[in-house]
Amino acid sequence: MKKLLVLFFVLGLFSTANAQFGVRAGLNSANFTDFESDPRAGFHVGAYFRKDLGLISIEPGLQYSQKGHERVGATGSPAVKNERLNYVDLPVLLRVNFLPFLNVFAGPQGSVLVSRKLEYVDGSTETTTEPIKGYDIAGVVGVGAKLPLGLNAQVSYDIGLQSANYYNQDVKNNVLKLSIGYDF
């Protein structure tokens, strides 16, 4: 019951005239910290609400995001080629609007692991999510720009704040995102 009341409160907060709904999609470059691997390209897609409060805006969102890593020149038996980790991200961003068209933002992000695909050099795959923690906590920082026709663009960086406990190794997800959005 408490969760339902909180949901109604949050929806009420964002249903006022200064609220903006939008969609966003873009490219990811993801990797683990302190891990011998190369960045993995992926994508993200989702939606957001933006509540303008003058100089600042509050923007919670929901997006599907591909993360992971690649191992160029992998060796061993069996040698790992690449790994894709698919998450649902829940960022809550605070934007500071410096100019009518430019803003910087930061905020926390919770993520839930929804699937995993590990590919070996020999072509075999593994899809179990057991070797990695099922959730992630990160901080998001970035810069955004308003474009004509309701479009916006942003560059952001997700900084892993806790270990993903990948095969009991202390690694964190870090993701560079380039995005295009549209405000309805």
N, C-alpha and C positions, 0 to 999 in steps of 0.2 A: 504494500500500500504506500509506503514511504517513497519508493522508486516512482510510482505512478504520480504522486503529488509533485515530486521534483521535476518530472518530465513536463507536466502541465505548467509549472512555474517557468521553466526554461522556454517552452514554446510561447508562452504569453509574453515573455521578455523580448523575443525576437519577432513578434507579430505586429509590432508597431510600424508606423509610416516610414521611419528611418532605417528599416531593415531591408537588406538586399539578399536575394537568393541567387546562387550562381553555380556553374559547373566548371571544372578545371581538369585538364589532362596535360601530360607531358612525358619527358624522358627522365630516366633515373641512371645514375652511375653509382653502384653500391659496392661496398667491400667491408670486410671485417678489419678491426684494428688488431695490431700485434699478431698477424697471421700471414704466412707466406703465400700470398695470392694476388691476383690482379682484379681490378674493378670489373663488375658485370653490368652490362647494359640491360635496361628493362624499361617499364613504363608505369605510370600511375594515372588513375582516373577517379573522379569523385565529385562531390557536391559540398557546398558551404553556405552558411548564413553569415551575413556581415551586418552588425549593428553599429551605425555611425553615431558617435558621441562628440562630434566636433573635431578636435585635434586628434583624438584617438578613436579606434574602432575595435570591437571585439568580434572575432571570427572563429566559431567552432566549425568543424568539418568532418567529413567521413569520406575515406578514399581507399581504393584497392591499390596496393603498391608492390611491385616486384623488387626484391632485394637478392643478395647472394654474393657469389664470387666465382672467379675463373682461375684455373691453374695452368698457365702456359708452360709447356715443357715438363709436364707432370711425369714423375717416375714413381716406382713402387708397384706393388702387386695387390690388388688391381689399382692402376693409376687413375686418379680423379681428374676429369676434364673440367666440369663446371657444376655449379649448384645454384638452383633458383629457389628462393624462399618467398612465398606469397603471403602478404600480411593485409589485414584491414587496419588502417591507421585512423586514429581519432585525435587530430590536433585541436588545440584551443589557442588561437593566436591573438596577441594584442598588437595592433598596428598603430604606428605613430605617423600621421599624415603631415609631412613637412611642407609639401607644396600640393596644389590641387591634383597633380598628376603623379606624385612620388611619395612612397612610404617605406618605412622599415618595419620589420615585425620580428617577434620572438614569442615563444610559449612552449608549454609542455605538450607531449604527444604520447598517447598510449597506443600500443599495437598488439594485435592478436594474430598469431601464426595460423593460417588456414590450410596451407599445403606446402609440400617440399618435393623437389625433384633433383636428385643427385645423379649425374651422368658420368660413367667411367669411359676411359679411352677405348676400351674394347666394345663399346656400344650398349653395355648393360646399364640398368638404372635401378635406383632405390627411391621409394617414396615415403617411407615411414618418417614421422615427425619426432620420434623418440629421442634422437641424439641432440635436440636443441630445445631450449625453454619455449613454452607455448605462448609467451607474451613478452613484450619489450617496452621499455620506457625510454624516451628520448627528449631532447630539447631541440627546438626548431628555431633557426635564425634566417633572415633573408631580407631582400629588398624587392619591392613591387612597383609597377608603373601602370597607371590607367591609360588606355589607348582609346582611340575613337570607336564609335559604334558599339559601346558596351563591352568592349574587349579589355583584358588586362593581361599583363605578363609578369612573371616573377622568377627569381632565382633564390633557392633556399638550400639549406644544409641541415640534415637531421643528424644530430650528435648523440650517439648511444650513451646513455647514462648508467646502464647496468649490464652485467655480463649476460650474454646469450647462452652461456654454459654449453658451448658447442663441443660435444664429446669430452665434457669436463674440462675444457680449455676456457680461459678467461678472455673472451673476445667480445667486441661490441659492434653493432650495426652502425655504419656511417653511410649516408646517402646524399649525393648532390642531385638536386631536382631542378629542371628547367620546365616551366609551365606556361600554358596559355589558358585563360579563363574567359567566361562570358557571364555578365550580370543580366538577370532577367528584370 
